[in-house]
Amino acid sequence: MRFLVKGTLKKGEQRQKFEKDVEANNKNHAVEKIYTIFGSLYKCKRHSIQIDSVEELK
Protein backbone atom coordinates (compact mmCIF):
# COMPACT_ATOMS: atom_id res chain seq x y z
CA MET A 1 0.00 0.00 0.00
CA ARG A 2 1.07 3.58 -0.56
CA PHE A 3 0.72 6.33 2.01
CA LEU A 4 1.02 10.11 1.80
CA VAL A 5 2.67 11.46 4.94
CA LYS A 6 2.46 15.20 5.71
CA GLY A 7 4.28 17.08 8.43
CA THR A 8 7.03 19.49 9.38
CA LEU A 9 10.75 19.08 9.81
CA LYS A 10 12.94 21.26 12.00
CA LYS A 11 16.20 22.27 10.29
CA GLY A 12 18.18 24.62 12.50
CA GLU A 13 15.80 27.38 13.60
CA GLN A 14 13.47 26.91 10.62
CA ARG A 15 10.47 24.60 10.18
CA GLN A 16 10.14 23.00 6.73
CA LYS A 17 6.84 21.47 5.57
CA PHE A 18 6.96 18.20 3.68
CA GLU A 19 4.72 15.73 1.84
CA LYS A 20 6.22 12.33 1.17
CA ASP A 21 4.75 9.34 -0.66
CA VAL A 22 6.01 6.02 0.78
CA GLU A 23 5.34 2.33 0.25
CA ALA A 24 4.50 0.58 3.54
CA ASN A 25 2.45 -2.23 5.08
CA ASN A 26 0.45 0.01 7.46
CA LYS A 27 0.34 3.57 8.85
CA ASN A 28 2.84 2.90 11.64
CA HIS A 29 5.30 1.42 9.18
CA ALA A 30 4.90 4.49 6.94
CA VAL A 31 5.73 6.81 9.87
CA GLU A 32 8.80 4.74 10.77
CA LYS A 33 9.98 4.93 7.15
CA ILE A 34 9.67 8.74 7.24
CA TYR A 35 11.80 8.87 10.40
CA THR A 36 14.38 6.64 8.70
CA ILE A 37 14.45 8.59 5.43
CA PHE A 38 14.78 12.05 6.99
CA GLY A 39 17.22 10.76 9.59
CA SER A 40 19.53 9.42 6.92
CA LEU A 41 19.17 12.30 4.43
CA TYR A 42 19.16 15.31 6.76
CA LYS A 43 20.57 13.82 10.01
CA CYS A 44 17.35 14.82 11.84
CA LYS A 45 16.43 13.32 15.18
CA ARG A 46 12.97 11.85 15.68
CA HIS A 47 11.90 14.68 17.98
CA SER A 48 12.66 17.17 15.16
CA ILE A 49 10.10 15.53 12.85
CA GLN A 50 6.41 16.22 13.45
CA ILE A 51 3.89 14.07 11.57
CA ASP A 52 0.59 15.88 10.90
CA SER A 53 -1.30 13.29 8.85
CA VAL A 54 -0.97 9.89 7.20
CA GLU A 55 -3.36 9.12 4.32
CA GLU A 56 -3.70 5.91 2.35
CA LEU A 57 -3.48 6.42 -1.42
CA LYS A 58 -5.58 4.32 -3.78
All heavy atoms as TSV, in Angstrom:
chain	resi	resn	atom	element	x	y	z
A	1	MET	N	N	0.833	-1.181	0.000
A	1	MET	CA	C	0.000	0.000	0.000
A	1	MET	C	C	0.881	1.249	0.000
A	1	MET	O	O	2.002	1.207	0.476
A	1	MET	CB	C	-0.886	0.018	1.243
A	1	MET	CG	C	-1.938	-1.062	1.278
A	1	MET	SD	S	-3.075	-0.883	2.647
A	1	MET	CE	C	-2.048	-1.436	3.979
A	2	ARG	N	N	0.344	2.306	-0.519
A	2	ARG	CA	C	1.067	3.578	-0.558
A	2	ARG	C	C	0.386	4.554	0.391
A	2	ARG	O	O	-0.831	4.582	0.498
A	2	ARG	CB	C	1.083	4.141	-1.973
A	2	ARG	CG	C	1.800	3.210	-2.946
A	2	ARG	CD	C	2.182	3.871	-4.212
A	2	ARG	NE	N	3.205	4.874	-4.104
A	2	ARG	CZ	C	4.513	4.643	-3.914
A	2	ARG	NH1	N	4.926	3.427	-3.774
A	2	ARG	NH2	N	5.369	5.622	-3.867
A	3	PHE	N	N	1.212	5.353	1.057
A	3	PHE	CA	C	0.715	6.334	2.011
A	3	PHE	C	C	1.334	7.694	1.706
A	3	PHE	O	O	2.491	7.779	1.293
A	3	PHE	CB	C	1.087	5.937	3.443
A	3	PHE	CG	C	0.375	4.710	3.928
A	3	PHE	CD1	C	0.933	3.465	3.781
A	3	PHE	CD2	C	-0.869	4.813	4.528
A	3	PHE	CE1	C	0.280	2.334	4.220
A	3	PHE	CE2	C	-1.535	3.693	4.973
A	3	PHE	CZ	C	-0.959	2.445	4.822
A	4	LEU	N	N	0.546	8.729	1.906
A	4	LEU	CA	C	1.020	10.110	1.800
A	4	LEU	C	C	1.154	10.642	3.219
A	4	LEU	O	O	0.180	10.712	3.959
A	4	LEU	CB	C	0.040	10.971	0.999
A	4	LEU	CG	C	0.434	12.436	0.842
A	4	LEU	CD1	C	1.714	12.544	0.027
A	4	LEU	CD2	C	-0.678	13.218	0.192
A	5	VAL	N	N	2.387	10.984	3.595
A	5	VAL	CA	C	2.670	11.464	4.944
A	5	VAL	C	C	2.972	12.950	4.857
A	5	VAL	O	O	3.810	13.378	4.058
A	5	VAL	CB	C	3.865	10.703	5.562
A	5	VAL	CG1	C	4.137	11.182	6.971
A	5	VAL	CG2	C	3.629	9.209	5.543
A	6	LYS	N	N	2.268	13.752	5.667
A	6	LYS	CA	C	2.461	15.201	5.707
A	6	LYS	C	C	2.934	15.595	7.094
A	6	LYS	O	O	2.502	15.008	8.084
A	6	LYS	CB	C	1.159	15.939	5.394
A	6	LYS	CG	C	0.616	15.688	4.021
A	6	LYS	CD	C	-0.674	16.420	3.803
A	6	LYS	CE	C	-1.277	16.094	2.450
A	6	LYS	NZ	N	-2.555	16.783	2.247
A	7	GLY	N	N	3.800	16.613	7.137
A	7	GLY	CA	C	4.276	17.077	8.433
A	7	GLY	C	C	5.270	18.201	8.285
A	7	GLY	O	O	5.390	18.824	7.230
A	8	THR	N	N	6.008	18.454	9.372
A	8	THR	CA	C	7.033	19.488	9.378
A	8	THR	C	C	8.333	18.900	9.909
A	8	THR	O	O	8.344	17.946	10.686
A	8	THR	CB	C	6.624	20.693	10.246
A	8	THR	OG1	O	6.327	20.241	11.565
A	8	THR	CG2	C	5.422	21.407	9.668
A	9	LEU	N	N	9.413	19.527	9.485
A	9	LEU	CA	C	10.750	19.078	9.810
A	9	LEU	C	C	11.536	20.272	10.314
A	9	LEU	O	O	11.524	21.327	9.669
A	9	LEU	CB	C	11.381	18.507	8.539
A	9	LEU	CG	C	12.826	18.118	8.523
A	9	LEU	CD1	C	13.037	16.901	9.405
A	9	LEU	CD2	C	13.243	17.798	7.107
A	10	LYS	N	N	12.174	20.157	11.454
A	10	LYS	CA	C	12.943	21.264	11.998
A	10	LYS	C	C	14.390	21.152	11.513
A	10	LYS	O	O	15.056	20.161	11.762
A	10	LYS	CB	C	12.902	21.240	13.523
A	10	LYS	CG	C	13.572	22.418	14.156
A	10	LYS	CD	C	13.409	22.410	15.656
A	10	LYS	CE	C	14.101	23.607	16.260
A	10	LYS	NZ	N	14.093	23.567	17.711
A	11	LYS	N	N	14.820	22.196	10.774
A	11	LYS	CA	C	16.199	22.268	10.288
A	11	LYS	C	C	16.805	23.553	10.829
A	11	LYS	O	O	16.486	24.635	10.356
A	11	LYS	CB	C	16.223	22.274	8.759
A	11	LYS	CG	C	15.821	20.957	8.150
A	11	LYS	CD	C	15.687	21.018	6.654
A	11	LYS	CE	C	16.942	21.443	5.967
A	11	LYS	NZ	N	16.833	21.442	4.506
A	12	GLY	N	N	17.628	23.441	11.855
A	12	GLY	CA	C	18.177	24.624	12.503
A	12	GLY	C	C	17.072	25.337	13.258
A	12	GLY	O	O	16.398	24.751	14.082
A	13	GLU	N	N	16.871	26.611	12.965
A	13	GLU	CA	C	15.805	27.385	13.604
A	13	GLU	C	C	14.541	27.418	12.750
A	13	GLU	O	O	13.530	27.939	13.173
A	13	GLU	CB	C	16.288	28.821	13.858
A	13	GLU	CG	C	17.409	28.922	14.868
A	13	GLU	CD	C	16.982	28.452	16.247
A	13	GLU	OE1	O	15.863	28.774	16.674
A	13	GLU	OE2	O	17.771	27.740	16.889
A	14	GLN	N	N	14.596	26.850	11.537
A	14	GLN	CA	C	13.468	26.913	10.616
A	14	GLN	C	C	12.646	25.635	10.665
A	14	GLN	O	O	13.151	24.564	10.982
A	14	GLN	CB	C	13.970	27.114	9.192
A	14	GLN	CG	C	14.748	28.388	8.990
A	14	GLN	CD	C	15.270	28.483	7.572
A	14	GLN	OE1	O	15.012	27.637	6.740
A	14	GLN	NE2	N	16.025	29.533	7.301
A	15	ARG	N	N	11.358	25.757	10.326
A	15	ARG	CA	C	10.468	24.602	10.183
A	15	ARG	C	C	10.155	24.461	8.692
A	15	ARG	O	O	9.746	25.420	8.049
A	15	ARG	CB	C	9.168	24.794	10.958
A	15	ARG	CG	C	9.329	25.111	12.405
A	15	ARG	CD	C	9.551	24.022	13.376
A	15	ARG	NE	N	8.554	23.009	13.536
A	15	ARG	CZ	C	8.881	21.811	14.022
A	15	ARG	NH1	N	10.119	21.552	14.352
A	15	ARG	NH2	N	7.977	20.899	14.196
A	16	GLN	N	N	10.368	23.279	8.154
A	16	GLN	CA	C	10.141	23.002	6.735
A	16	GLN	C	C	8.977	22.021	6.602
A	16	GLN	O	O	9.004	20.954	7.207
A	16	GLN	CB	C	11.415	22.390	6.140
A	16	GLN	CG	C	11.312	21.996	4.698
A	16	GLN	CD	C	11.485	23.165	3.779
A	16	GLN	OE1	O	12.202	24.091	4.095
A	16	GLN	NE2	N	10.822	23.111	2.649
A	17	LYS	N	N	7.960	22.377	5.815
A	17	LYS	CA	C	6.842	21.472	5.574
A	17	LYS	C	C	7.253	20.432	4.542
A	17	LYS	O	O	8.064	20.709	3.658
A	17	LYS	CB	C	5.628	22.235	5.064
A	17	LYS	CG	C	4.963	23.063	6.114
A	17	LYS	CD	C	3.676	23.655	5.584
A	17	LYS	CE	C	3.005	24.458	6.681
A	17	LYS	NZ	N	1.690	24.953	6.244
A	18	PHE	N	N	6.675	19.235	4.654
A	18	PHE	CA	C	6.959	18.198	3.681
A	18	PHE	C	C	5.717	17.358	3.415
A	18	PHE	O	O	4.808	17.279	4.231
A	18	PHE	CB	C	8.121	17.297	4.131
A	18	PHE	CG	C	7.809	16.427	5.312
A	18	PHE	CD1	C	7.202	15.197	5.152
A	18	PHE	CD2	C	8.139	16.835	6.597
A	18	PHE	CE1	C	6.921	14.391	6.244
A	18	PHE	CE2	C	7.873	16.045	7.692
A	18	PHE	CZ	C	7.256	14.813	7.511
A	19	GLU	N	N	5.690	16.751	2.238
A	19	GLU	CA	C	4.722	15.732	1.844
A	19	GLU	C	C	5.536	14.635	1.177
A	19	GLU	O	O	6.274	14.884	0.235
A	19	GLU	CB	C	3.702	16.275	0.849
A	19	GLU	CG	C	2.715	17.227	1.427
A	19	GLU	CD	C	1.632	17.617	0.430
A	19	GLU	OE1	O	1.580	17.028	-0.678
A	19	GLU	OE2	O	0.853	18.509	0.759
A	20	LYS	N	N	5.408	13.428	1.688
A	20	LYS	CA	C	6.222	12.330	1.172
A	20	LYS	C	C	5.332	11.126	0.911
A	20	LYS	O	O	4.515	10.744	1.745
A	20	LYS	CB	C	7.294	11.983	2.210
A	20	LYS	CG	C	8.322	11.004	1.752
A	20	LYS	CD	C	9.346	11.684	0.909
A	20	LYS	CE	C	10.478	10.709	0.611
A	20	LYS	NZ	N	11.200	11.105	-0.567
A	21	ASP	N	N	5.486	10.530	-0.256
A	21	ASP	CA	C	4.753	9.337	-0.659
A	21	ASP	C	C	5.657	8.134	-0.396
A	21	ASP	O	O	6.769	8.065	-0.931
A	21	ASP	CB	C	4.410	9.456	-2.146
A	21	ASP	CG	C	3.577	8.309	-2.655
A	21	ASP	OD1	O	3.029	7.553	-1.836
A	21	ASP	OD2	O	3.477	8.180	-3.881
A	22	VAL	N	N	5.198	7.190	0.450
A	22	VAL	CA	C	6.014	6.020	0.781
A	22	VAL	C	C	5.208	4.732	0.607
A	22	VAL	O	O	3.992	4.728	0.726
A	22	VAL	CB	C	6.573	6.080	2.228
A	22	VAL	CG1	C	7.560	7.196	2.381
A	22	VAL	CG2	C	5.467	6.189	3.244
A	23	GLU	N	N	5.916	3.663	0.338
A	23	GLU	CA	C	5.337	2.334	0.247
A	23	GLU	C	C	5.526	1.657	1.596
A	23	GLU	O	O	6.655	1.581	2.103
A	23	GLU	CB	C	6.051	1.536	-0.847
A	23	GLU	CG	C	5.547	0.142	-1.058
A	23	GLU	CD	C	4.250	0.098	-1.829
A	23	GLU	OE1	O	4.006	1.002	-2.632
A	23	GLU	OE2	O	3.483	-0.841	-1.595
A	24	ALA	N	N	4.420	1.197	2.213
A	24	ALA	CA	C	4.501	0.582	3.539
A	24	ALA	C	C	3.351	-0.394	3.737
A	24	ALA	O	O	2.358	-0.368	3.004
A	24	ALA	CB	C	4.467	1.654	4.616
A	25	ASN	N	N	3.483	-1.248	4.772
A	25	ASN	CA	C	2.447	-2.234	5.076
A	25	ASN	C	C	1.258	-1.621	5.798
A	25	ASN	O	O	0.129	-2.028	5.595
A	25	ASN	CB	C	3.025	-3.355	5.938
A	25	ASN	CG	C	4.096	-4.122	5.196
A	25	ASN	OD1	O	4.062	-4.210	3.981
A	25	ASN	ND2	N	5.052	-4.651	5.917
A	26	ASN	N	N	1.516	-0.647	6.694
A	26	ASN	CA	C	0.453	0.007	7.456
A	26	ASN	C	C	0.900	1.424	7.819
A	26	ASN	O	O	2.003	1.838	7.464
A	26	ASN	CB	C	0.079	-0.804	8.706
A	26	ASN	CG	C	1.270	-1.072	9.594
A	26	ASN	OD1	O	2.138	-0.218	9.758
A	26	ASN	ND2	N	1.326	-2.269	10.163
A	27	LYS	N	N	0.038	2.169	8.528
A	27	LYS	CA	C	0.345	3.570	8.852
A	27	LYS	C	C	1.569	3.703	9.748
A	27	LYS	O	O	2.399	4.587	9.547
A	27	LYS	CB	C	-0.858	4.232	9.519
A	27	LYS	CG	C	-1.996	4.508	8.579
A	27	LYS	CD	C	-3.101	5.262	9.255
A	27	LYS	CE	C	-4.218	5.567	8.270
A	27	LYS	NZ	N	-5.258	6.395	8.857
A	28	ASN	N	N	1.687	2.831	10.740
A	28	ASN	CA	C	2.838	2.904	11.640
A	28	ASN	C	C	4.143	2.638	10.902
A	28	ASN	O	O	5.160	3.291	11.173
A	28	ASN	CB	C	2.685	1.910	12.795
A	28	ASN	CG	C	1.590	2.299	13.739
A	28	ASN	OD1	O	1.253	3.475	13.848
A	28	ASN	ND2	N	1.003	1.322	14.414
A	29	HIS	N	N	4.115	1.712	9.971
A	29	HIS	CA	C	5.304	1.417	9.176
A	29	HIS	C	C	5.675	2.613	8.292
A	29	HIS	O	O	6.863	2.919	8.095
A	29	HIS	CB	C	5.062	0.163	8.336
A	29	HIS	CG	C	6.264	-0.346	7.634
A	29	HIS	ND1	N	6.234	-0.738	6.327
A	29	HIS	CD2	C	7.549	-0.516	8.038
A	29	HIS	CE1	C	7.430	-1.127	5.955
A	29	HIS	NE2	N	8.251	-0.997	6.986
A	30	ALA	N	N	4.660	3.304	7.763
A	30	ALA	CA	C	4.903	4.492	6.937
A	30	ALA	C	C	5.579	5.590	7.762
A	30	ALA	O	O	6.519	6.242	7.290
A	30	ALA	CB	C	3.592	4.994	6.349
A	31	VAL	N	N	5.131	5.789	8.991
A	31	VAL	CA	C	5.735	6.806	9.866
A	31	VAL	C	C	7.180	6.438	10.190
A	31	VAL	O	O	8.070	7.294	10.158
A	31	VAL	CB	C	4.895	6.974	11.152
A	31	VAL	CG1	C	5.621	7.827	12.165
A	31	VAL	CG2	C	3.541	7.577	10.822
A	32	GLU	N	N	7.439	5.177	10.477
A	32	GLU	CA	C	8.801	4.738	10.768
A	32	GLU	C	C	9.717	4.939	9.559
A	32	GLU	O	O	10.878	5.304	9.703
A	32	GLU	CB	C	8.813	3.267	11.195
A	32	GLU	CG	C	8.227	3.030	12.559
A	32	GLU	CD	C	8.993	3.736	13.666
A	32	GLU	OE1	O	10.232	3.790	13.605
A	32	GLU	OE2	O	8.348	4.249	14.583
A	33	LYS	N	N	9.181	4.705	8.352
A	33	LYS	CA	C	9.982	4.931	7.146
A	33	LYS	C	C	10.339	6.411	6.990
A	33	LYS	O	O	11.445	6.745	6.565
A	33	LYS	CB	C	9.233	4.439	5.908
A	33	LYS	CG	C	9.381	2.979	5.656
A	33	LYS	CD	C	8.880	2.635	4.272
A	33	LYS	CE	C	9.700	1.511	3.729
A	33	LYS	NZ	N	9.372	1.218	2.343
A	34	ILE	N	N	9.405	7.304	7.324
A	34	ILE	CA	C	9.669	8.742	7.244
A	34	ILE	C	C	10.800	9.112	8.201
A	34	ILE	O	O	11.723	9.841	7.832
A	34	ILE	CB	C	8.396	9.551	7.553
A	34	ILE	CG1	C	7.378	9.389	6.430
A	34	ILE	CG2	C	8.707	11.025	7.786
A	34	ILE	CD1	C	7.823	9.925	5.093
A	35	TYR	N	N	10.729	8.613	9.432
A	35	TYR	CA	C	11.802	8.872	10.396
A	35	TYR	C	C	13.147	8.375	9.862
A	35	TYR	O	O	14.164	9.056	9.989
A	35	TYR	CB	C	11.505	8.191	11.730
A	35	TYR	CG	C	10.413	8.831	12.547
A	35	TYR	CD1	C	9.511	8.049	13.255
A	35	TYR	CD2	C	10.273	10.206	12.634
A	35	TYR	CE1	C	8.506	8.616	14.024
A	35	TYR	CE2	C	9.273	10.782	13.388
A	35	TYR	CZ	C	8.395	9.978	14.081
A	35	TYR	OH	O	7.420	10.551	14.831
A	36	THR	N	N	13.149	7.217	9.242
A	36	THR	CA	C	14.382	6.635	8.701
A	36	THR	C	C	14.923	7.455	7.534
A	36	THR	O	O	16.117	7.757	7.473
A	36	THR	CB	C	14.118	5.193	8.240
A	36	THR	OG1	O	13.629	4.446	9.342
A	36	THR	CG2	C	15.379	4.554	7.716
A	37	ILE	N	N	14.024	7.838	6.622
A	37	ILE	CA	C	14.450	8.586	5.428
A	37	ILE	C	C	15.033	9.948	5.815
A	37	ILE	O	O	16.126	10.312	5.385
A	37	ILE	CB	C	13.272	8.758	4.451
A	37	ILE	CG1	C	12.909	7.405	3.831
A	37	ILE	CG2	C	13.590	9.783	3.371
A	37	ILE	CD1	C	11.594	7.400	3.082
A	38	PHE	N	N	14.293	10.714	6.630
A	38	PHE	CA	C	14.776	12.048	6.991
A	38	PHE	C	C	15.967	11.983	7.936
A	38	PHE	O	O	16.814	12.868	7.933
A	38	PHE	CB	C	13.656	12.896	7.579
A	38	PHE	CG	C	12.675	13.370	6.545
A	38	PHE	CD1	C	11.328	13.115	6.676
A	38	PHE	CD2	C	13.103	14.060	5.433
A	38	PHE	CE1	C	10.420	13.538	5.724
A	38	PHE	CE2	C	12.215	14.493	4.466
A	38	PHE	CZ	C	10.871	14.231	4.611
A	39	GLY	N	N	16.053	10.936	8.732
A	39	GLY	CA	C	17.216	10.764	9.594
A	39	GLY	C	C	18.474	10.513	8.785
A	39	GLY	O	O	19.544	11.047	9.080
A	40	SER	N	N	18.355	9.724	7.725
A	40	SER	CA	C	19.531	9.420	6.920
A	40	SER	C	C	19.891	10.555	5.962
A	40	SER	O	O	21.068	10.841	5.748
A	40	SER	CB	C	19.321	8.126	6.141
A	40	SER	OG	O	18.294	8.275	5.201
A	41	LEU	N	N	18.883	11.223	5.387
A	41	LEU	CA	C	19.166	12.298	4.428
A	41	LEU	C	C	19.629	13.590	5.104
A	41	LEU	O	O	20.585	14.223	4.655
A	41	LEU	CB	C	17.919	12.609	3.595
A	41	LEU	CG	C	17.533	11.614	2.515
A	41	LEU	CD1	C	16.252	12.063	1.835
A	41	LEU	CD2	C	18.642	11.485	1.499
A	42	TYR	N	N	18.926	13.997	6.158
A	42	TYR	CA	C	19.162	15.306	6.757
A	42	TYR	C	C	19.747	15.236	8.162
A	42	TYR	O	O	19.941	16.264	8.805
A	42	TYR	CB	C	17.853	16.106	6.818
A	42	TYR	CG	C	17.215	16.296	5.466
A	42	TYR	CD1	C	15.995	15.732	5.176
A	42	TYR	CD2	C	17.852	17.038	4.475
A	42	TYR	CE1	C	15.395	15.893	3.934
A	42	TYR	CE2	C	17.271	17.203	3.231
A	42	TYR	CZ	C	16.044	16.634	2.962
A	42	TYR	OH	O	15.470	16.800	1.739
A	43	LYS	N	N	20.014	14.020	8.662
A	43	LYS	CA	C	20.567	13.825	10.014
A	43	LYS	C	C	19.660	14.444	11.084
A	43	LYS	O	O	20.126	15.034	12.039
A	43	LYS	CB	C	21.980	14.413	10.119
A	43	LYS	CG	C	22.949	13.918	9.075
A	43	LYS	CD	C	23.179	12.434	9.183
A	43	LYS	CE	C	24.273	11.981	8.242
A	43	LYS	NZ	N	23.840	11.014	7.285
A	44	CYS	N	N	18.339	14.294	10.889
A	44	CYS	CA	C	17.350	14.816	11.837
A	44	CYS	C	C	17.015	13.768	12.882
A	44	CYS	O	O	16.874	12.588	12.568
A	44	CYS	CB	C	16.069	15.203	11.116
A	44	CYS	SG	S	16.248	16.641	10.091
A	45	LYS	N	N	16.866	14.202	14.104
A	45	LYS	CA	C	16.426	13.324	15.181
A	45	LYS	C	C	14.914	13.165	15.101
A	45	LYS	O	O	14.212	13.991	14.525
A	45	LYS	CB	C	16.809	13.907	16.541
A	45	LYS	CG	C	18.289	14.184	16.695
A	45	LYS	CD	C	19.065	12.905	16.704
A	45	LYS	CE	C	20.542	13.200	16.924
A	45	LYS	NZ	N	21.369	12.048	16.677
A	46	ARG	N	N	14.399	12.118	15.725
A	46	ARG	CA	C	12.967	11.850	15.683
A	46	ARG	C	C	12.145	12.979	16.301
A	46	ARG	O	O	11.060	13.275	15.822
A	46	ARG	CB	C	12.652	10.548	16.412
A	46	ARG	CG	C	13.092	9.332	15.654
A	46	ARG	CD	C	12.899	8.082	16.484
A	46	ARG	NE	N	13.171	6.916	15.678
A	46	ARG	CZ	C	12.232	6.107	15.200
A	46	ARG	NH1	N	10.977	6.335	15.486
A	46	ARG	NH2	N	12.546	5.090	14.457
A	47	HIS	N	N	12.664	13.609	17.339
A	47	HIS	CA	C	11.904	14.684	17.983
A	47	HIS	C	C	11.857	15.948	17.130
A	47	HIS	O	O	11.068	16.851	17.409
A	47	HIS	CB	C	12.443	14.983	19.383
A	47	HIS	CG	C	13.850	15.493	19.396
A	47	HIS	ND1	N	14.166	16.793	19.167
A	47	HIS	CD2	C	15.021	14.858	19.608
A	47	HIS	CE1	C	15.481	16.961	19.234
A	47	HIS	NE2	N	16.026	15.784	19.504
A	48	SER	N	N	12.676	16.026	16.066
A	48	SER	CA	C	12.660	17.172	15.158
A	48	SER	C	C	11.657	17.006	14.023
A	48	SER	O	O	11.434	17.924	13.251
A	48	SER	CB	C	14.045	17.389	14.556
A	48	SER	OG	O	14.980	17.670	15.561
A	49	ILE	N	N	11.052	15.820	13.914
A	49	ILE	CA	C	10.102	15.530	12.847
A	49	ILE	C	C	8.708	15.427	13.460
A	49	ILE	O	O	8.484	14.638	14.370
A	49	ILE	CB	C	10.461	14.212	12.135
A	49	ILE	CG1	C	11.869	14.295	11.558
A	49	ILE	CG2	C	9.446	13.904	11.046
A	49	ILE	CD1	C	12.414	12.975	11.075
A	50	GLN	N	N	7.781	16.239	12.951
A	50	GLN	CA	C	6.410	16.223	13.446
A	50	GLN	C	C	5.503	15.743	12.319
A	50	GLN	O	O	5.443	16.354	11.252
A	50	GLN	CB	C	5.975	17.612	13.890
A	50	GLN	CG	C	4.562	17.656	14.413
A	50	GLN	CD	C	4.154	19.060	14.831
A	50	GLN	OE1	O	4.932	19.999	14.727
A	50	GLN	NE2	N	2.940	19.186	15.296
A	51	ILE	N	N	4.813	14.643	12.556
A	51	ILE	CA	C	3.893	14.075	11.570
A	51	ILE	C	C	2.501	14.658	11.804
A	51	ILE	O	O	1.972	14.558	12.916
A	51	ILE	CB	C	3.837	12.534	11.688
A	51	ILE	CG1	C	5.244	11.923	11.575
A	51	ILE	CG2	C	2.891	11.954	10.653
A	51	ILE	CD1	C	5.923	12.125	10.261
A	52	ASP	N	N	1.926	15.289	10.784
A	52	ASP	CA	C	0.593	15.878	10.904
A	52	ASP	C	C	-0.507	14.921	10.455
A	52	ASP	O	O	-1.536	14.824	11.094
A	52	ASP	CB	C	0.509	17.181	10.097
A	52	ASP	CG	C	1.424	18.256	10.666
A	52	ASP	OD1	O	1.702	18.235	11.865
A	52	ASP	OD2	O	1.866	19.106	9.876
A	53	SER	N	N	-0.279	14.220	9.335
A	53	SER	CA	C	-1.303	13.290	8.852
A	53	SER	C	C	-0.685	12.187	8.023
A	53	SER	O	O	0.380	12.357	7.413
A	53	SER	CB	C	-2.357	14.028	8.027
A	53	SER	OG	O	-1.792	14.491	6.827
A	54	VAL	N	N	-1.355	11.045	8.019
A	54	VAL	CA	C	-0.972	9.890	7.200
A	54	VAL	C	C	-2.227	9.433	6.466
A	54	VAL	O	O	-3.217	9.064	7.106
A	54	VAL	CB	C	-0.406	8.744	8.065
A	54	VAL	CG1	C	-0.016	7.571	7.185
A	54	VAL	CG2	C	0.765	9.201	8.902
A	55	GLU	N	N	-2.199	9.479	5.133
A	55	GLU	CA	C	-3.361	9.120	4.324
A	55	GLU	C	C	-3.002	7.979	3.393
A	55	GLU	O	O	-1.932	7.985	2.788
A	55	GLU	CB	C	-3.813	10.308	3.472
A	55	GLU	CG	C	-4.173	11.545	4.268
A	55	GLU	CD	C	-4.374	12.754	3.383
A	55	GLU	OE1	O	-4.360	12.611	2.139
A	55	GLU	OE2	O	-4.523	13.841	3.941
A	56	GLU	N	N	-3.910	7.017	3.279
A	56	GLU	CA	C	-3.697	5.912	2.353
A	56	GLU	C	C	-4.087	6.357	0.947
A	56	GLU	O	O	-5.143	6.950	0.745
A	56	GLU	CB	C	-4.532	4.710	2.773
A	56	GLU	CG	C	-4.269	3.504	1.934
A	56	GLU	CD	C	-5.041	2.280	2.401
A	56	GLU	OE1	O	-5.569	2.294	3.519
A	56	GLU	OE2	O	-5.105	1.327	1.611
A	57	LEU	N	N	-3.208	6.091	-0.015
A	57	LEU	CA	C	-3.481	6.420	-1.418
A	57	LEU	C	C	-4.070	5.209	-2.111
A	57	LEU	O	O	-3.738	4.075	-1.780
A	57	LEU	CB	C	-2.201	6.850	-2.127
A	57	LEU	CG	C	-1.514	8.090	-1.562
A	57	LEU	CD1	C	-0.213	8.335	-2.301
A	57	LEU	CD2	C	-2.408	9.295	-1.662
A	58	LYS	N	N	-4.932	5.444	-3.078
A	58	LYS	CA	C	-5.577	4.324	-3.784
A	58	LYS	C	C	-5.010	4.142	-5.155
A	58	LYS	O	O	-4.388	4.938	-5.715
A	58	LYS	CB	C	-7.068	4.581	-3.861
A	58	LYS	CG	C	-7.647	4.682	-2.483
A	58	LYS	CD	C	-9.115	4.490	-2.472
A	58	LYS	CE	C	-9.536	4.582	-1.020
A	58	LYS	NZ	N	-10.733	3.977	-0.709
